[in-house]
Amino acid sequence: MSPLLDVFIEGLPKGQPRVRARRAGNRVMMYDPGTADAWIESIRRSVFAGFQTEERRYSLGQGLAVAMHFIFPRPKAHFRSGKYAHLLKDSAPTIHTGKPDLDNAIKLVCDALGTPKNPLIYSDDSCVVSIVSSKRWAKPGEASGVRLLVNEVGDQAMVETT
């Protein structure tokens, strides 16, 4: 069975931003800082292009299994200088343990795929019953972004672990 969606979304992965608060007189105003709006829009555009028709939109009859593999660009500080600028320093980390946190990156992608006010694949991410995810540094010449796979899960036994 082919996946419901299999797409690579190029860009700089971001985590779900925290809601901010500010005081306005005697009231407290809550707001979204909008720091990830461009990444969310990129995800929605790529996913919509992958579907191309409204008929492919997921209906809430079964669960979804989602795989997200985030690829982050290495900062300049990881590389040597001069004629060896294309080589990594010996001290460069091999595992991506920095920001954004993996759980925040997952949350942002799940929310970008659909909300009650703005459905795309689904209207609520509660239909996601299984998530496999990872984050890593990009290899030389590799684009940063997220590889996103979404499958329908027809049987609960498929998501149970031993």
C-alpha positions as CSV (number, residue, x, y, z in Angstrom):
1,M,0.0,0.0,0.0
2,S,1.5,3.4,-1.0
3,P,1.6,6.1,1.6
4,L,-1.1,8.7,1.8
5,L,1.6,11.3,1.6
6,D,5.4,11.1,1.0
7,V,7.0,14.5,0.6
8,F,10.3,16.4,1.3
9,I,9.7,19.9,2.5
10,E,12.8,22.0,2.0
11,G,13.6,24.8,4.5
12,L,14.8,25.4,8.0
13,P,12.7,23.3,10.4
14,K,11.4,25.2,13.4
15,G,9.7,24.2,16.6
16,Q,6.2,25.2,17.7
17,P,6.6,28.7,19.3
18,R,5.3,29.3,22.8
19,V,2.3,31.5,23.2
20,R,3.4,34.9,24.6
21,A,1.6,37.3,27.0
22,R,1.7,41.0,27.4
23,R,0.0,43.4,29.7
24,A,-2.3,46.1,28.2
25,G,-3.6,48.2,31.1
26,N,-5.5,45.9,33.4
27,R,-5.7,43.1,30.9
28,V,-3.3,40.4,29.7
29,M,-3.2,39.8,26.0
30,M,-2.1,36.4,24.7
31,Y,-0.5,36.2,21.2
32,D,1.4,33.9,18.9
33,P,4.8,35.5,18.1
34,G,4.6,34.3,14.4
35,T,8.3,33.3,14.3
36,A,7.4,30.0,12.5
37,D,4.8,31.3,10.1
38,A,7.0,31.0,7.0
39,W,7.9,27.4,7.9
40,I,4.2,26.5,8.5
41,E,3.2,28.0,5.2
42,S,6.0,26.1,3.4
43,I,4.7,22.8,5.0
44,R,1.1,23.5,4.0
45,R,2.1,24.5,0.4
46,S,4.2,21.3,-0.1
47,V,1.5,19.0,1.4
48,F,-1.3,20.6,-0.6
49,A,0.8,20.2,-3.8
50,G,1.3,16.5,-2.8
51,F,-2.5,16.0,-2.6
52,Q,-3.5,18.3,-5.5
53,T,-7.2,17.5,-5.1
54,E,-9.7,17.8,-2.3
55,E,-10.7,14.2,-2.7
56,R,-7.4,13.0,-1.2
57,R,-8.1,14.9,2.1
58,Y,-8.1,12.4,5.0
59,S,-11.5,11.5,6.5
60,L,-11.6,10.7,10.3
61,G,-12.4,7.1,9.9
62,Q,-9.1,5.5,10.7
63,G,-5.9,6.5,12.5
64,L,-2.8,7.9,10.8
65,A,0.9,6.9,11.2
66,V,3.3,9.7,10.7
67,A,7.1,9.7,10.1
68,M,9.0,12.9,10.3
69,H,12.8,13.1,9.7
70,F,14.2,16.6,10.3
71,I,17.5,17.6,8.6
72,F,19.2,20.8,9.9
73,P,21.9,22.7,8.2
74,R,25.3,22.8,10.0
75,P,26.4,26.2,11.3
76,K,29.6,27.7,10.0
77,A,31.2,27.1,13.4
78,H,31.3,23.3,12.6
79,F,33.6,23.8,9.6
80,R,37.3,24.6,9.3
81,S,38.5,27.7,7.7
82,G,40.7,28.6,4.7
83,K,41.3,26.0,2.0
84,Y,39.8,23.3,4.3
85,A,36.5,25.2,4.8
86,H,34.6,22.3,3.2
87,L,35.8,19.9,6.0
88,L,34.2,19.5,9.4
89,K,36.2,20.3,12.6
90,D,37.2,17.3,14.7
91,S,35.2,19.0,17.5
92,A,32.0,19.3,15.4
93,P,29.1,17.3,17.0
94,T,27.8,14.2,15.2
95,I,24.4,14.3,16.8
96,H,21.9,17.2,16.6
97,T,21.1,17.9,20.3
98,G,20.3,21.6,20.1
99,K,17.2,23.6,19.5
100,P,14.6,23.2,18.3
101,D,13.5,20.3,20.6
102,L,12.2,17.4,18.6
103,D,8.8,17.4,20.3
104,N,8.3,21.0,19.4
105,A,9.2,20.4,15.8
106,I,6.8,17.4,15.7
107,K,4.0,19.6,17.2
108,L,4.4,22.3,14.6
109,V,4.2,19.9,11.7
110,C,1.2,18.1,13.2
111,D,-0.6,21.4,13.6
112,A,0.4,22.6,10.1
113,L,-1.3,19.4,8.7
114,G,-4.6,20.5,10.0
115,T,-6.6,22.3,12.6
116,P,-10.4,22.7,13.1
117,K,-10.2,26.2,11.6
118,N,-7.8,25.3,8.8
119,P,-8.0,21.6,7.8
120,L,-5.5,20.2,5.3
121,I,-5.1,16.4,5.8
122,Y,-7.3,16.3,8.9
123,S,-9.2,18.7,11.0
124,D,-7.7,17.5,14.3
125,D,-4.3,15.9,15.0
126,S,-5.9,13.5,17.5
127,C,-6.3,11.0,14.6
128,V,-2.5,10.6,14.6
129,V,-1.9,7.3,16.5
130,S,1.8,6.7,15.7
131,I,4.8,9.0,15.2
132,V,8.3,8.0,14.3
133,S,10.7,10.9,14.2
134,S,14.4,11.9,14.2
135,K,16.6,15.0,13.7
136,R,20.1,15.1,12.3
137,W,22.7,17.4,10.7
138,A,22.6,17.7,6.9
139,K,25.3,15.9,5.0
140,P,27.5,18.0,2.7
141,G,25.5,19.3,-0.3
142,E,22.2,18.0,1.3
143,A,19.2,20.3,1.7
144,S,17.7,21.0,5.1
145,G,14.0,20.4,5.7
146,V,11.8,17.5,6.8
147,R,10.9,14.2,5.1
148,L,7.2,13.6,5.9
149,L,5.4,10.3,5.4
150,V,1.8,9.8,6.3
151,N,0.0,6.4,6.2
152,E,-3.5,5.3,7.1
153,V,-3.6,2.7,9.9
154,G,-6.4,0.3,9.4
155,D,-5.7,-2.1,12.3
156,Q,-4.8,-1.3,15.9
157,A,-2.4,-4.2,15.9
158,M,-0.2,-2.3,13.5
159,V,0.5,0.3,16.2
160,E,0.8,-1.9,19.2
161,T,4.3,-2.7,20.5
162,T,5.6,-5.9,22.0
